[in-house]
Amino acid sequence: MINMRARHAPGASTLAVALASLLLSCSGSPGTTSSDGESPVRNVRKAASAPVTEEPPASSTAEPALGGEKVRDVFARLQATYNDGCTTPGNCEYFLGRVLDELNSLDEASKADPQGPEHFKEPLAWIAKLRAELGEDSSFENLKKHQGLLTETRDKINTWMQGHPEDYR
């Protein structure tokens, strides 16, 4: 007759070792640091952000250049501005600045996308037109003056992206 406990013993000991390792790694109380004064989380982030020597696989849709954002992620944030607006006096400055920031981020992500800026020709042209109108002045007064152009640019890009779902899904 086979002892059933003996069959489970290696699994239980492996689980115990894993749990003990986890407990040891988390055993510091809040506010404590490692002996060299550096956070272990910071070490993990450094290791995770170390350059990879392997060639990354080729991507077919809206992948960013190294360190850049994906077009779909920026577009999602731009779409979220539809839930906001200049309906309350204190929110208008935030809203217009946010739309401009997201359009600028979308411009960068589109240019860094593996499909190349030629794929995003129309949205990039609309953003360039907006920038030419705004000039270097991103003050609230100037953004308020160009509010129609800001939201029109956002709306045109939204319509364009809806026709290119492979870029944001």
N, C-alpha and C positions, 0 to 999 in steps of 0.2 A: 504494500500500500504506500502511496506517495503522500508525503506530508505537504499539504497545501500551503502552509505558512512558509516553508522553505522556498517555494516558488515566488512568493511575493517579497521576500526579504531584500533581494538586490534592488528592486524598485523603490522600496521604502527607504533604504539607506541612501539611494541617489537623491530622492526627494528631500531627505533630512539634510544632506550636504548642500543642496541648492538653497533650501530655506535658511540654513545657517549662514551661507555666503551673503544672501540678501540681507539678513539681519545685521551682519557685520558691516556691510556697506552703508546701511542706513542707521547705524547705531549712534551717530553723533546727534546731539541735541540741537535744536534750532539755534542759529547764531554761532555755532562752533565752526572752526575751519581746520583744514588739515595742518600737519606739522610745519609745512613750509609756508603757511599763510595763504595758499592759493586754493580756491574752490575746486573740488573734484569735477563739478559740472563744467567749469571752465576748461578743464583738461579734456573732457569728452568733446566739447565744442571744438577745441583746437584740433583734436584728432579727426573729428568728422569733417572739418573744413580743410584738411590737408589736401594738397593737389593729388589727383588720381593719375597714375601712370598709364592706365589702360585707356584705349580709345573708346569713348562712349558710343553706344549704338546710335545709328542714324535715326532721326525722328521724322515723322511725317506731318505732325500738326502742332503748330503754335508752341514749340518748345523754346525756352529762352536760351540766349548765349550764357556761358558760364557766369554765374553771379547775377544774371538778370532775372526779371520777372516774366512769367508767362503772359501772353496776350490775354488769354481767357481769364486769368486772375484779375488783371487790371480792368478788363471789360466788365467783370462782375461788380467791381467797386464802382465803376462809372454808372452802371445800371442802377445801383443802389441810390444814386442821387435823385432818382425819380421819386423816391419816398420823402424827399426833402424839398425845400424851396425858400422863397423870400416871403413866406406867409406871415411870419412873426418878425417884428423889428430887429430883435437881437440875433436872429438866426441868419439873416440875409448875408452878412459878411462871411460867416462860416460856410454857408452853402456855395456862394460864388467862388470862394477860395478853394473849396473842395473840388468843384467841377474843374477848375483850372488845373489843380494838382493832378487829378486823375487823367485829364487829357494829356498833360505833359508826360505822365508815366506811361500812358498808352503809346505815345509817340516813341519813347525810348524802347519799349518792349517790341513794338512793331519793327523798328529799325534793327533790333538785335535778333529777331526771329530767324530761324534757319531758312524759312521761305523767302527771306529777303524783303527789303523795303518795297520792291516793285510789286509784290503781292498786295501790299497795303497802300497802294498809290493814292487812291481817293481819300481815305482817312488822313493820311499824312499831309495831303494838299490842304484839306480843310483845317487841320491844326496849324499849318504854316500860315494860312490866311488869317486865322485868329491871332496868332502871334504878331503878325505884321500890323494888324489893327491895334492890338494892345501896346505894342512897342515894349519898352523895358518897364513900363509902369504897371505893377500888379497891385496897386493900392485899391482899397475898397471903392473909392470914388470912380476910378477908371473901370473896375470890373462892373460896377453898377451901371455905368454909362454904356458898357458893351454887354449887358446881361442877355439881351436878345441873341447876339452873336454867340455867346458862350453856350446857351441852351440849344440854339440851332445847330451848332457844331456837334454837341453831344447827341442830339436827335438824329442828325444825318449819319453819324457813326453807328448809332444803335440800329438804324434801318439797314445800313450796309452790312453790319455784322450778322443781322438776322438772315441775310441772304448768303452768309458764309459760315454756317454752323460748325464746320470742321475746325474753325479757328477759336471757338470758345467752348467746345464741349469736350 
